[in-house]
Amino acid sequence: MGLIAAVLFAIAYFLHGNGTSTNVWIDPTSLMLLGLVALSLHLLGVGTGWYSRRR
């Protein structure tokens, strides 16, 4: 989930830097919010893998 957040943040950064006009679902703000959701899920432990449940 952390990797997904990083990718979404990078795409949002490049779209914002280029000033590209895109659809409402793919604008930098919505990608930033999706990245924050993925980052918060990562911090909650979602997507950490099966090995963390064995402990």
mmCIF entry with sequence, helices, sheets and N, C-alpha, C, O atoms, coordinates in Angstrom:
data_MODEL
# 
_entry.id   MODEL 
# 
_entity.id                         1 
_entity.type                       polymer 
_entity.pdbx_number_of_molecules   1 
# 
_entity_poly.entity_id                      1 
_entity_poly.type                           'polypeptide(L)' 
_entity_poly.nstd_linkage                   no 
_entity_poly.nstd_monomer                   no 
_entity_poly.pdbx_seq_one_letter_code       MGLIAAVLFAIAYFLHGNGTSTNVWIDPTSLMLLGLVALSLHLLGVGTGWYSRRR 
_entity_poly.pdbx_seq_one_letter_code_can   MGLIAAVLFAIAYFLHGNGTSTNVWIDPTSLMLLGLVALSLHLLGVGTGWYSRRR 
_entity_poly.pdbx_strand_id                 A 
# 
loop_
_entity_poly_seq.entity_id 
_entity_poly_seq.num 
_entity_poly_seq.mon_id 
_entity_poly_seq.hetero 
1 1  MET n 
1 2  GLY n 
1 3  LEU n 
1 4  ILE n 
1 5  ALA n 
1 6  ALA n 
1 7  VAL n 
1 8  LEU n 
1 9  PHE n 
1 10 ALA n 
1 11 ILE n 
1 12 ALA n 
1 13 TYR n 
1 14 PHE n 
1 15 LEU n 
1 16 HIS n 
1 17 GLY n 
1 18 ASN n 
1 19 GLY n 
1 20 THR n 
1 21 SER n 
1 22 THR n 
1 23 ASN n 
1 24 VAL n 
1 25 TRP n 
1 26 ILE n 
1 27 ASP n 
1 28 PRO n 
1 29 THR n 
1 30 SER n 
1 31 LEU n 
1 32 MET n 
1 33 LEU n 
1 34 LEU n 
1 35 GLY n 
1 36 LEU n 
1 37 VAL n 
1 38 ALA n 
1 39 LEU n 
1 40 SER n 
1 41 LEU n 
1 42 HIS n 
1 43 LEU n 
1 44 LEU n 
1 45 GLY n 
1 46 VAL n 
1 47 GLY n 
1 48 THR n 
1 49 GLY n 
1 50 TRP n 
1 51 TYR n 
1 52 SER n 
1 53 ARG n 
1 54 ARG n 
1 55 ARG n 
# 
_struct_asym.id          A 
_struct_asym.entity_id   1 
# 
loop_
_struct_conf.conf_type_id 
_struct_conf.id 
_struct_conf.pdbx_PDB_helix_id 
_struct_conf.beg_label_comp_id 
_struct_conf.beg_label_asym_id 
_struct_conf.beg_label_seq_id 
_struct_conf.pdbx_beg_PDB_ins_code 
_struct_conf.end_label_comp_id 
_struct_conf.end_label_asym_id 
_struct_conf.end_label_seq_id 
_struct_conf.pdbx_end_PDB_ins_code 
_struct_conf.beg_auth_comp_id 
_struct_conf.beg_auth_asym_id 
_struct_conf.beg_auth_seq_id 
_struct_conf.end_auth_comp_id 
_struct_conf.end_auth_asym_id 
_struct_conf.end_auth_seq_id 
_struct_conf.pdbx_PDB_helix_class 
_struct_conf.details 
_struct_conf.pdbx_PDB_helix_length 
HELX_P HELX_P1 AA1 GLY A 2  ? ASN A 18 ? GLY A 2  ASN A 18 1 ? 17 
HELX_P HELX_P2 AA2 VAL A 24 ? ILE A 26 ? VAL A 24 ILE A 26 5 ? 3  
HELX_P HELX_P3 AA3 PRO A 28 ? LEU A 44 ? PRO A 28 LEU A 44 1 ? 17 
HELX_P HELX_P4 AA4 TRP A 50 ? ARG A 53 ? TRP A 50 ARG A 53 5 ? 4  
# 
_struct_conf_type.id          HELX_P 
_struct_conf_type.criteria    ? 
_struct_conf_type.reference   ? 
# 
loop_
_atom_site.group_PDB 
_atom_site.id 
_atom_site.type_symbol 
_atom_site.label_atom_id 
_atom_site.label_alt_id 
_atom_site.label_comp_id 
_atom_site.label_asym_id 
_atom_site.label_entity_id 
_atom_site.label_seq_id 
_atom_site.pdbx_PDB_ins_code 
_atom_site.Cartn_x 
_atom_site.Cartn_y 
_atom_site.Cartn_z 
_atom_site.occupancy 
_atom_site.B_iso_or_equiv 
_atom_site.pdbx_formal_charge 
_atom_site.auth_seq_id 
_atom_site.auth_comp_id 
_atom_site.auth_asym_id 
_atom_site.auth_atom_id 
_atom_site.pdbx_PDB_model_num 
ATOM 1   N N  . MET A 1 1  ? 0.824   -1.186  0.000   1.00 0.00 ? 1  MET A N  1 
ATOM 2   C CA . MET A 1 1  ? 0.000   0.000   0.000   1.00 0.00 ? 1  MET A CA 1 
ATOM 3   C C  . MET A 1 1  ? 0.872   1.255   0.000   1.00 0.00 ? 1  MET A C  1 
ATOM 4   O O  . MET A 1 1  ? 0.513   2.271   -0.594  1.00 0.00 ? 1  MET A O  1 
ATOM 5   N N  . GLY A 1 2  ? 2.002   1.174   0.662   1.00 0.00 ? 2  GLY A N  1 
ATOM 6   C CA . GLY A 1 2  ? 2.896   2.326   0.676   1.00 0.00 ? 2  GLY A CA 1 
ATOM 7   C C  . GLY A 1 2  ? 3.437   2.630   -0.712  1.00 0.00 ? 2  GLY A C  1 
ATOM 8   O O  . GLY A 1 2  ? 3.595   3.795   -1.079  1.00 0.00 ? 2  GLY A O  1 
ATOM 9   N N  . LEU A 1 3  ? 3.720   1.589   -1.481  1.00 0.00 ? 3  LEU A N  1 
ATOM 10  C CA . LEU A 1 3  ? 4.201   1.776   -2.849  1.00 0.00 ? 3  LEU A CA 1 
ATOM 11  C C  . LEU A 1 3  ? 3.121   2.391   -3.733  1.00 0.00 ? 3  LEU A C  1 
ATOM 12  O O  . LEU A 1 3  ? 3.405   3.251   -4.567  1.00 0.00 ? 3  LEU A O  1 
ATOM 13  N N  . ILE A 1 4  ? 1.885   1.947   -3.546  1.00 0.00 ? 4  ILE A N  1 
ATOM 14  C CA . ILE A 1 4  ? 0.774   2.522   -4.314  1.00 0.00 ? 4  ILE A CA 1 
ATOM 15  C C  . ILE A 1 4  ? 0.627   3.999   -3.993  1.00 0.00 ? 4  ILE A C  1 
ATOM 16  O O  . ILE A 1 4  ? 0.401   4.812   -4.889  1.00 0.00 ? 4  ILE A O  1 
ATOM 17  N N  . ALA A 1 5  ? 0.754   4.351   -2.714  1.00 0.00 ? 5  ALA A N  1 
ATOM 18  C CA . ALA A 1 5  ? 0.665   5.759   -2.317  1.00 0.00 ? 5  ALA A CA 1 
ATOM 19  C C  . ALA A 1 5  ? 1.771   6.574   -2.968  1.00 0.00 ? 5  ALA A C  1 
ATOM 20  O O  . ALA A 1 5  ? 1.525   7.680   -3.450  1.00 0.00 ? 5  ALA A O  1 
ATOM 21  N N  . ALA A 1 6  ? 2.987   6.038   -2.987  1.00 0.00 ? 6  ALA A N  1 
ATOM 22  C CA . ALA A 1 6  ? 4.104   6.765   -3.587  1.00 0.00 ? 6  ALA A CA 1 
ATOM 23  C C  . ALA A 1 6  ? 3.885   6.985   -5.084  1.00 0.00 ? 6  ALA A C  1 
ATOM 24  O O  . ALA A 1 6  ? 4.185   8.059   -5.606  1.00 0.00 ? 6  ALA A O  1 
ATOM 25  N N  . VAL A 1 7  ? 3.367   5.975   -5.769  1.00 0.00 ? 7  VAL A N  1 
ATOM 26  C CA . VAL A 1 7  ? 3.106   6.108   -7.207  1.00 0.00 ? 7  VAL A CA 1 
ATOM 27  C C  . VAL A 1 7  ? 2.022   7.149   -7.464  1.00 0.00 ? 7  VAL A C  1 
ATOM 28  O O  . VAL A 1 7  ? 2.156   7.976   -8.366  1.00 0.00 ? 7  VAL A O  1 
ATOM 29  N N  . LEU A 1 8  ? 0.946   7.111   -6.674  1.00 0.00 ? 8  LEU A N  1 
ATOM 30  C CA . LEU A 1 8  ? -0.119  8.105   -6.845  1.00 0.00 ? 8  LEU A CA 1 
ATOM 31  C C  . LEU A 1 8  ? 0.371   9.514   -6.582  1.00 0.00 ? 8  LEU A C  1 
ATOM 32  O O  . LEU A 1 8  ? 0.005   10.446  -7.299  1.00 0.00 ? 8  LEU A O  1 
ATOM 33  N N  . PHE A 1 9  ? 1.209   9.677   -5.543  1.00 0.00 ? 9  PHE A N  1 
ATOM 34  C CA . PHE A 1 9  ? 1.769   10.996  -5.264  1.00 0.00 ? 9  PHE A CA 1 
ATOM 35  C C  . PHE A 1 9  ? 2.671   11.472  -6.404  1.00 0.00 ? 9  PHE A C  1 
ATOM 36  O O  . PHE A 1 9  ? 2.650   12.651  -6.758  1.00 0.00 ? 9  PHE A O  1 
ATOM 37  N N  . ALA A 1 10 ? 3.454   10.571  -6.974  1.00 0.00 ? 10 ALA A N  1 
ATOM 38  C CA . ALA A 1 10 ? 4.337   10.943  -8.077  1.00 0.00 ? 10 ALA A CA 1 
ATOM 39  C C  . ALA A 1 10 ? 3.541   11.362  -9.308  1.00 0.00 ? 10 ALA A C  1 
ATOM 40  O O  . ALA A 1 10 ? 3.880   12.352  -9.957  1.00 0.00 ? 10 ALA A O  1 
ATOM 41  N N  . ILE A 1 11 ? 2.491   10.623  -9.634  1.00 0.00 ? 11 ILE A N  1 
ATOM 42  C CA . ILE A 1 11 ? 1.659   10.984  -10.788 1.00 0.00 ? 11 ILE A CA 1 
ATOM 43  C C  . ILE A 1 11 ? 0.991   12.324  -10.559 1.00 0.00 ? 11 ILE A C  1 
ATOM 44  O O  . ILE A 1 11 ? 0.940   13.155  -11.466 1.00 0.00 ? 11 ILE A O  1 
ATOM 45  N N  . ALA A 1 12 ? 0.472   12.544  -9.345  1.00 0.00 ? 12 ALA A N  1 
ATOM 46  C CA . ALA A 1 12 ? -0.164  13.822  -9.031  1.00 0.00 ? 12 ALA A CA 1 
ATOM 47  C C  . ALA A 1 12 ? 0.832   14.966  -9.132  1.00 0.00 ? 12 ALA A C  1 
ATOM 48  O O  . ALA A 1 12 ? 0.496   16.046  -9.619  1.00 0.00 ? 12 ALA A O  1 
ATOM 49  N N  . TYR A 1 13 ? 2.056   14.733  -8.675  1.00 0.00 ? 13 TYR A N  1 
ATOM 50  C CA . TYR A 1 13 ? 3.091   15.767  -8.740  1.00 0.00 ? 13 TYR A CA 1 
ATOM 51  C C  . TYR A 1 13 ? 3.412   16.132  -10.192 1.00 0.00 ? 13 TYR A C  1 
ATOM 52  O O  . TYR A 1 13 ? 3.517   17.312  -10.526 1.00 0.00 ? 13 TYR A O  1 
ATOM 53  N N  . PHE A 1 14 ? 3.565   15.130  -11.046 1.00 0.00 ? 14 PHE A N  1 
ATOM 54  C CA . PHE A 1 14 ? 3.885   15.411  -12.444 1.00 0.00 ? 14 PHE A CA 1 
ATOM 55  C C  . PHE A 1 14 ? 2.731   16.083  -13.175 1.00 0.00 ? 14 PHE A C  1 
ATOM 56  O O  . PHE A 1 14 ? 2.953   16.976  -13.993 1.00 0.00 ? 14 PHE A O  1 
ATOM 57  N N  . LEU A 1 15 ? 1.503   15.663  -12.889 1.00 0.00 ? 15 LEU A N  1 
ATOM 58  C CA . LEU A 1 15 ? 0.351   16.321  -13.513 1.00 0.00 ? 15 LEU A CA 1 
ATOM 59  C C  . LEU A 1 15 ? 0.238   17.774  -13.062 1.00 0.00 ? 15 LEU A C  1 
ATOM 60  O O  . LEU A 1 15 ? -0.077  18.655  -13.862 1.00 0.00 ? 15 LEU A O  1 
ATOM 61  N N  . HIS A 1 16 ? 0.494   18.018  -11.793 1.00 0.00 ? 16 HIS A N  1 
ATOM 62  C CA . HIS A 1 16 ? 0.428   19.395  -11.281 1.00 0.00 ? 16 HIS A CA 1 
ATOM 63  C C  . HIS A 1 16 ? 1.564   20.241  -11.861 1.00 0.00 ? 16 HIS A C  1 
ATOM 64  O O  . HIS A 1 16 ? 1.363   21.403  -12.212 1.00 0.00 ? 16 HIS A O  1 
ATOM 65  N N  . GLY A 1 17 ? 2.734   19.661  -11.956 1.00 0.00 ? 17 GLY A N  1 
ATOM 66  C CA . GLY A 1 17 ? 3.878   20.395  -12.491 1.00 0.00 ? 17 GLY A CA 1 
ATOM 67  C C  . GLY A 1 17 ? 3.734   20.754  -13.955 1.00 0.00 ? 17 GLY A C  1 
ATOM 68  O O  . GLY A 1 17 ? 4.192   21.814  -14.382 1.00 0.00 ? 17 GLY A O  1 
ATOM 69  N N  . ASN A 1 18 ? 3.102   19.883  -14.733 1.00 0.00 ? 18 ASN A N  1 
ATOM 70  C CA . ASN A 1 18 ? 2.900   20.147  -16.154 1.00 0.00 ? 18 ASN A CA 1 
ATOM 71  C C  . ASN A 1 18 ? 1.720   21.058  -16.422 1.00 0.00 ? 18 ASN A C  1 
ATOM 72  O O  . ASN A 1 18 ? 1.607   21.627  -17.508 1.00 0.00 ? 18 ASN A O  1 
ATOM 73  N N  . GLY A 1 19 ? 0.837   21.203  -15.442 1.00 0.00 ? 19 GLY A N  1 
ATOM 74  C CA . GLY A 1 19 ? -0.363  22.000  -15.639 1.00 0.00 ? 19 GLY A CA 1 
ATOM 75  C C  . GLY A 1 19 ? -1.322  21.343  -16.612 1.00 0.00 ? 19 GLY A C  1 
ATOM 76  O O  . GLY A 1 19 ? -2.084  22.023  -17.300 1.00 0.00 ? 19 GLY A O  1 
ATOM 77  N N  . THR A 1 20 ? -1.285  20.024  -16.667 1.00 0.00 ? 20 THR A N  1 
ATOM 78  C CA . THR A 1 20 ? -2.110  19.272  -17.599 1.00 0.00 ? 20 THR A CA 1 
ATOM 79  C C  . THR A 1 20 ? -3.573  19.336  -17.176 1.00 0.00 ? 20 THR A C  1 
ATOM 80  O O  . THR A 1 20 ? -3.900  19.115  -16.010 1.00 0.00 ? 20 THR A O  1 
ATOM 81  N N  . SER A 1 21 ? -4.440  19.636  -18.120 1.00 0.00 ? 21 SER A N  1 
ATOM 82  C CA . SER A 1 21 ? -5.874  19.637  -17.852 1.00 0.00 ? 21 SER A CA 1 
ATOM 83  C C  . SER A 1 21 ? -6.403  18.236  -18.099 1.00 0.00 ? 21 SER A C  1 
ATOM 84  O O  . SER A 1 21 ? -6.349  17.728  -19.220 1.00 0.00 ? 21 SER A O  1 
ATOM 85  N N  . THR A 1 22 ? -6.919  17.611  -17.040 1.00 0.00 ? 22 THR A N  1 
ATOM 86  C CA . THR A 1 22 ? -7.400  16.239  -17.144 1.00 0.00 ? 22 THR A CA 1 
ATOM 87  C C  . THR A 1 22 ? -8.833  16.156  -16.639 1.00 0.00 ? 22 THR A C  1 
ATOM 88  O O  . THR A 1 22 ? -9.436  17.156  -16.250 1.00 0.00 ? 22 THR A O  1 
ATOM 89  N N  . ASN A 1 23 ? -9.354  14.953  -16.656 1.00 0.00 ? 23 ASN A N  1 
ATOM 90  C CA . ASN A 1 23 ? -10.690 14.666  -16.169 1.00 0.00 ? 23 ASN A CA 1 
ATOM 91  C C  . ASN A 1 23 ? -10.746 14.894  -14.655 1.00 0.00 ? 23 ASN A C  1 
ATOM 92  O O  . ASN A 1 23 ? -9.706  14.923  -13.997 1.00 0.00 ? 23 ASN A O  1 
ATOM 93  N N  . VAL A 1 24 ? -11.938 15.053  -14.105 1.00 0.00 ? 24 VAL A N  1 
ATOM 94  C CA . VAL A 1 24 ? -12.102 15.285  -12.672 1.00 0.00 ? 24 VAL A CA 1 
ATOM 95  C C  . VAL A 1 24 ? -11.561 14.114  -11.859 1.00 0.00 ? 24 VAL A C  1 
ATOM 96  O O  . VAL A 1 24 ? -11.023 14.326  -10.772 1.00 0.00 ? 24 VAL A O  1 
ATOM 97  N N  . TRP A 1 25 ? -11.690 12.895  -12.353 1.00 0.00 ? 25 TRP A N  1 
ATOM 98  C CA . TRP A 1 25 ? -11.252 11.724  -11.606 1.00 0.00 ? 25 TRP A CA 1 
ATOM 99  C C  . TRP A 1 25 ? -9.736  11.558  -11.609 1.00 0.00 ? 25 TRP A C  1 
ATOM 100 O O  . TRP A 1 25 ? -9.199  10.810  -10.792 1.00 0.00 ? 25 TRP A O  1 
ATOM 101 N N  . ILE A 1 26 ? -9.041  12.239  -12.511 1.00 0.00 ? 26 ILE A N  1 
ATOM 102 C CA . ILE A 1 26 ? -7.596  12.046  -12.627 1.00 0.00 ? 26 ILE A CA 1 
ATOM 103 C C  . ILE A 1 26 ? -6.832  13.340  -12.363 1.00 0.00 ? 26 ILE A C  1 
ATOM 104 O O  . ILE A 1 26 ? -5.659  13.431  -12.725 1.00 0.00 ? 26 ILE A O  1 
ATOM 105 N N  . ASP A 1 27 ? -7.452  14.336  -11.751 1.00 0.00 ? 27 ASP A N  1 
ATOM 106 C CA . ASP A 1 27 ? -6.722  15.576  -11.483 1.00 0.00 ? 27 ASP A CA 1 
ATOM 107 C C  . ASP A 1 27 ? -5.784  15.373  -10.285 1.00 0.00 ? 27 ASP A C  1 
ATOM 108 O O  . ASP A 1 27 ? -5.963  14.429  -9.517  1.00 0.00 ? 27 ASP A O  1 
ATOM 109 N N  . PRO A 1 28 ? -4.793  16.246  -10.122 1.00 0.00 ? 28 PRO A N  1 
ATOM 110 C CA . PRO A 1 28 ? -3.803  16.065  -9.061  1.00 0.00 ? 28 PRO A CA 1 
ATOM 111 C C  . PRO A 1 28 ? -4.401  15.992  -7.654  1.00 0.00 ? 28 PRO A C  1 
ATOM 112 O O  . PRO A 1 28 ? -3.891  15.256  -6.810  1.00 0.00 ? 28 PRO A O  1 
ATOM 113 N N  . THR A 1 29 ? -5.461  16.736  -7.394  1.00 0.00 ? 29 THR A N  1 
ATOM 114 C CA . THR A 1 29 ? -6.044  16.713  -6.049  1.00 0.00 ? 29 THR A CA 1 
ATOM 115 C C  . THR A 1 29 ? -6.670  15.352  -5.737  1.00 0.00 ? 29 THR A C  1 
ATOM 116 O O  . THR A 1 29 ? -6.490  14.826  -4.639  1.00 0.00 ? 29 THR A O  1 
ATOM 117 N N  . SER A 1 30 ? -7.401  14.782  -6.694  1.00 0.00 ? 30 SER A N  1 
ATOM 118 C CA . SER A 1 30 ? -7.999  13.475  -6.431  1.00 0.00 ? 30 SER A CA 1 
ATOM 119 C C  . SER A 1 30 ? -6.935  12.391  -6.299  1.00 0.00 ? 30 SER A C  1 
ATOM 120 O O  . SER A 1 30 ? -7.092  11.473  -5.495  1.00 0.00 ? 30 SER A O  1 
ATOM 121 N N  . LEU A 1 31 ? -5.857  12.481  -7.074  1.00 0.00 ? 31 LEU A N  1 
ATOM 122 C CA . LEU A 1 31 ? -4.767  11.504  -6.939  1.00 0.00 ? 31 LEU A CA 1 
ATOM 123 C C  . LEU A 1 31 ? -4.064  11.663  -5.595  1.00 0.00 ? 31 LEU A C  1 
ATOM 124 O O  . LEU A 1 31 ? -3.657  10.674  -4.985  1.00 0.00 ? 31 LEU A O  1 
ATOM 125 N N  . MET A 1 32 ? -3.919  12.915  -5.126  1.00 0.00 ? 32 MET A N  1 
ATOM 126 C CA . MET A 1 32 ? -3.312  13.141  -3.828  1.00 0.00 ? 32 MET A CA 1 
ATOM 127 C C  . MET A 1 32 ? -4.173  12.532  -2.721  1.00 0.00 ? 32 MET A C  1 
ATOM 128 O O  . MET A 1 32 ? -3.652  11.924  -1.786  1.00 0.00 ? 32 MET A O  1 
ATOM 129 N N  . LEU A 1 33 ? -5.500  12.700  -2.833  1.00 0.00 ? 33 LEU A N  1 
ATOM 130 C CA . LEU A 1 33 ? -6.389  12.127  -1.830  1.00 0.00 ? 33 LEU A CA 1 
ATOM 131 C C  . LEU A 1 33 ? -6.366  10.601  -1.864  1.00 0.00 ? 33 LEU A C  1 
ATOM 132 O O  . LEU A 1 33 ? -6.401  9.963   -0.812  1.00 0.00 ? 33 LEU A O  1 
ATOM 133 N N  . LEU A 1 34 ? -6.310  10.012  -3.048  1.00 0.00 ? 34 LEU A N  1 
ATOM 134 C CA . LEU A 1 34 ? -6.187  8.557   -3.145  1.00 0.00 ? 34 LEU A CA 1 
ATOM 135 C C  . LEU A 1 34 ? -4.864  8.077   -2.546  1.00 0.00 ? 34 LEU A C  1 
ATOM 136 O O  . LEU A 1 34 ? -4.809  7.028   -1.903  1.00 0.00 ? 34 LEU A O  1 
ATOM 137 N N  . GLY A 1 35 ? -3.808  8.849   -2.762  1.00 0.00 ? 35 GLY A N  1 
ATOM 138 C CA . GLY A 1 35 ? -2.517  8.514   -2.161  1.00 0.00 ? 35 GLY A CA 1 
ATOM 139 C C  . GLY A 1 35 ? -2.562  8.571   -0.651  1.00 0.00 ? 35 GLY A C  1 
ATOM 140 O O  . GLY A 1 35 ? -1.965  7.735   0.027   1.00 0.00 ? 35 GLY A O  1 
ATOM 141 N N  . LEU A 1 36 ? -3.273  9.563   -0.116  1.00 0.00 ? 36 LEU A N  1 
ATOM 142 C CA . LEU A 1 36 ? -3.409  9.654   1.339   1.00 0.00 ? 36 LEU A CA 1 
ATOM 143 C C  . LEU A 1 36 ? -4.216  8.493   1.905   1.00 0.00 ? 36 LEU A C  1 
ATOM 144 O O  . LEU A 1 36 ? -3.918  7.996   2.991   1.00 0.00 ? 36 LEU A O  1 
ATOM 145 N N  . VAL A 1 37 ? -5.236  8.064   1.172   1.00 0.00 ? 37 VAL A N  1 
ATOM 146 C CA . VAL A 1 37 ? -6.010  6.901   1.612   1.00 0.00 ? 37 VAL A CA 1 
ATOM 147 C C  . VAL A 1 37 ? -5.128  5.652   1.612   1.00 0.00 ? 37 VAL A C  1 
ATOM 148 O O  . VAL A 1 37 ? -5.150  4.876   2.567   1.00 0.00 ? 37 VAL A O  1 
ATOM 149 N N  . ALA A 1 38 ? -4.356  5.459   0.548   1.00 0.00 ? 38 ALA A N  1 
ATOM 150 C CA . ALA A 1 38 ? -3.466  4.297   0.484   1.00 0.00 ? 38 ALA A CA 1 
ATOM 151 C C  . ALA A 1 38 ? -2.409  4.350   1.582   1.00 0.00 ? 38 ALA A C  1 
ATOM 152 O O  . ALA A 1 38 ? -2.066  3.322   2.166   1.00 0.00 ? 38 ALA A O  1 
ATOM 153 N N  . LEU A 1 39 ? -1.894  5.542   1.864   1.00 0.00 ? 39 LEU A N  1 
ATOM 154 C CA . LEU A 1 39 ? -0.890  5.689   2.913   1.00 0.00 ? 39 LEU A CA 1 
ATOM 155 C C  . LEU A 1 39 ? -1.487  5.411   4.290   1.00 0.00 ? 39 LEU A C  1 
ATOM 156 O O  . LEU A 1 39 ? -0.846  4.771   5.123   1.00 0.00 ? 39 LEU A O  1 
ATOM 157 N N  . SER A 1 40 ? -2.697  5.881   4.534   1.00 0.00 ? 40 SER A N  1 
ATOM 158 C CA . SER A 1 40 ? -3.320  5.616   5.833   1.00 0.00 ? 40 SER A CA 1 
ATOM 159 C C  . SER A 1 40 ? -3.635  4.129   5.994   1.00 0.00 ? 40 SER A C  1 
ATOM 160 O O  . SER A 1 40 ? -3.494  3.584   7.089   1.00 0.00 ? 40 SER A O  1 
ATOM 161 N N  . LEU A 1 41 ? -4.063  3.463   4.910   1.00 0.00 ? 41 LEU A N  1 
ATOM 162 C CA . LEU A 1 41 ? -4.290  2.018   4.988   1.00 0.00 ? 41 LEU A CA 1 
ATOM 163 C C  . LEU A 1 41 ? -2.980  1.275   5.249   1.00 0.00 ? 41 LEU A C  1 
ATOM 164 O O  . LEU A 1 41 ? -2.958  0.280   5.975   1.00 0.00 ? 41 LEU A O  1 
ATOM 165 N N  . HIS A 1 42 ? -1.903  1.757   4.661   1.00 0.00 ? 42 HIS A N  1 
ATOM 166 C CA . HIS A 1 42 ? -0.600  1.146   4.889   1.00 0.00 ? 42 HIS A CA 1 
ATOM 167 C C  . HIS A 1 42 ? -0.197  1.285   6.361   1.00 0.00 ? 42 HIS A C  1 
ATOM 168 O O  . HIS A 1 42 ? 0.319   0.343   6.963   1.00 0.00 ? 42 HIS A O  1 
ATOM 169 N N  . LEU A 1 43 ? -0.434  2.454   6.926   1.00 0.00 ? 43 LEU A N  1 
ATOM 170 C CA . LEU A 1 43 ? -0.084  2.668   8.324   1.00 0.00 ? 43 LEU A CA 1 
ATOM 171 C C  . LEU A 1 43 ? -0.975  1.848   9.262   1.00 0.00 ? 43 LEU A C  1 
ATOM 172 O O  . LEU A 1 43 ? -0.559  1.514   10.372  1.00 0.00 ? 43 LEU A O  1 
ATOM 173 N N  . LEU A 1 44 ? -2.176  1.527   8.833   1.00 0.00 ? 44 LEU A N  1 
ATOM 174 C CA . LEU A 1 44 ? -3.050  0.669   9.628   1.00 0.00 ? 44 LEU A CA 1 
ATOM 175 C C  . LEU A 1 44 ? -2.657  -0.805  9.542   1.00 0.00 ? 44 LEU A C  1 
ATOM 176 O O  . LEU A 1 44 ? -3.111  -1.615  10.350  1.00 0.00 ? 44 LEU A O  1 
ATOM 177 N N  . GLY A 1 45 ? -1.828  -1.152  8.580   1.00 0.00 ? 45 GLY A N  1 
ATOM 178 C CA . GLY A 1 45 ? -1.366  -2.527  8.457   1.00 0.00 ? 45 GLY A CA 1 
ATOM 179 C C  . GLY A 1 45 ? -2.033  -3.300  7.339   1.00 0.00 ? 45 GLY A C  1 
ATOM 180 O O  . GLY A 1 45 ? -1.796  -4.501  7.205   1.00 0.00 ? 45 GLY A O  1 
ATOM 181 N N  . VAL A 1 46 ? -2.853  -2.659  6.538   1.00 0.00 ? 46 VAL A N  1 
ATOM 182 C CA . VAL A 1 46 ? -3.507  -3.330  5.421   1.00 0.00 ? 46 VAL A CA 1 
ATOM 183 C C  . VAL A 1 46 ? -2.480  -3.564  4.328   1.00 0.00 ? 46 VAL A C  1 
ATOM 184 O O  . VAL A 1 46 ? -1.746  -2.644  3.965   1.00 0.00 ? 46 VAL A O  1 
ATOM 185 N N  . GLY A 1 47 ? -2.417  -4.769  3.800   1.00 0.00 ? 47 GLY A N  1 
ATOM 186 C CA . GLY A 1 47 ? -1.498  -5.077  2.713   1.00 0.00 ? 47 GLY A CA 1 
ATOM 187 C C  . GLY A 1 47 ? -0.082  -5.345  3.158   1.00 0.00 ? 47 GLY A C  1 
ATOM 188 O O  . GLY A 1 47 ? 0.845   -5.251  2.354   1.00 0.00 ? 47 GLY A O  1 
ATOM 189 N N  . THR A 1 48 ? 0.110   -5.679  4.433   1.00 0.00 ? 48 THR A N  1 
ATOM 190 C CA . THR A 1 48 ? 1.467   -5.934  4.895   1.00 0.00 ? 48 THR A CA 1 
ATOM 191 C C  . THR A 1 48 ? 1.942   -7.332  4.560   1.00 0.00 ? 48 THR A C  1 
ATOM 192 O O  . THR A 1 48 ? 3.142   -7.602  4.619   1.00 0.00 ? 48 THR A O  1 
ATOM 193 N N  . GLY A 1 49 ? 1.034   -8.228  4.211   1.00 0.00 ? 49 GLY A N  1 
ATOM 194 C CA . GLY A 1 49 ? 1.426   -9.567  3.793   1.00 0.00 ? 49 GLY A CA 1 
ATOM 195 C C  . GLY A 1 49 ? 1.061   -10.622 4.827   1.00 0.00 ? 49 GLY A C  1 
ATOM 196 O O  . GLY A 1 49 ? 0.687   -10.310 5.958   1.00 0.00 ? 49 GLY A O  1 
ATOM 197 N N  . TRP A 1 50 ? 1.177   -11.858 4.417   1.00 0.00 ? 50 TRP A N  1 
ATOM 198 C CA . TRP A 1 50 ? 0.796   -12.972 5.274   1.00 0.00 ? 50 TRP A CA 1 
ATOM 199 C C  . TRP A 1 50 ? 1.776   -13.208 6.410   1.00 0.00 ? 50 TRP A C  1 
ATOM 200 O O  . TRP A 1 50 ? 1.403   -13.753 7.449   1.00 0.00 ? 50 TRP A O  1 
ATOM 201 N N  . TYR A 1 51 ? 3.027   -12.803 6.220   1.00 0.00 ? 51 TYR A N  1 
ATOM 202 C CA . TYR A 1 51 ? 4.054   -13.090 7.218   1.00 0.00 ? 51 TYR A CA 1 
ATOM 203 C C  . TYR A 1 51 ? 3.827   -12.323 8.521   1.00 0.00 ? 51 TYR A C  1 
ATOM 204 O O  . TYR A 1 51 ? 4.286   -12.762 9.575   1.00 0.00 ? 51 TYR A O  1 
ATOM 205 N N  . SER A 1 52 ? 3.131   -11.190 8.469   1.00 0.00 ? 52 SER A N  1 
ATOM 206 C CA . SER A 1 52 ? 2.925   -10.423 9.696   1.00 0.00 ? 52 SER A CA 1 
ATOM 207 C C  . SER A 1 52 ? 1.861   -11.069 10.594  1.00 0.00 ? 52 SER A C  1 
ATOM 208 O O  . SER A 1 52 ? 1.819   -10.784 11.791  1.00 0.00 ? 52 SER A O  1 
ATOM 209 N N  . ARG A 1 53 ? 1.006   -11.928 10.038  1.00 0.00 ? 53 ARG A N  1 
ATOM 210 C CA . ARG A 1 53 ? -0.039  -12.578 10.820  1.00 0.00 ? 53 ARG A CA 1 
ATOM 211 C C  . ARG A 1 53 ? 0.493   -13.830 11.539  1.00 0.00 ? 53 ARG A C  1 
ATOM 212 O O  . ARG A 1 53 ? -0.168  -14.344 12.442  1.00 0.00 ? 53 ARG A O  1 
ATOM 213 N N  . ARG A 1 54 ? 1.653   -14.313 11.158  1.00 0.00 ? 54 ARG A N  1 
ATOM 214 C CA . ARG A 1 54 ? 2.188   -15.533 11.749  1.00 0.00 ? 54 ARG A CA 1 
ATOM 215 C C  . ARG A 1 54 ? 2.811   -15.283 13.110  1.00 0.00 ? 54 ARG A C  1 
ATOM 216 O O  . ARG A 1 54 ? 3.029   -16.235 13.859  1.00 0.00 ? 54 ARG A O  1 
ATOM 217 N N  . ARG A 1 55 ? 3.100   -14.062 13.450  1.00 0.00 ? 55 ARG A N  1 
ATOM 218 C CA . ARG A 1 55 ? 3.790   -13.758 14.702  1.00 0.00 ? 55 ARG A CA 1 
ATOM 219 C C  . ARG A 1 55 ? 2.897   -13.828 15.887  1.00 0.00 ? 55 ARG A C  1 
ATOM 220 O O  . ARG A 1 55 ? 3.343   -13.596 17.011  1.00 0.00 ? 55 ARG A O  1 
# 
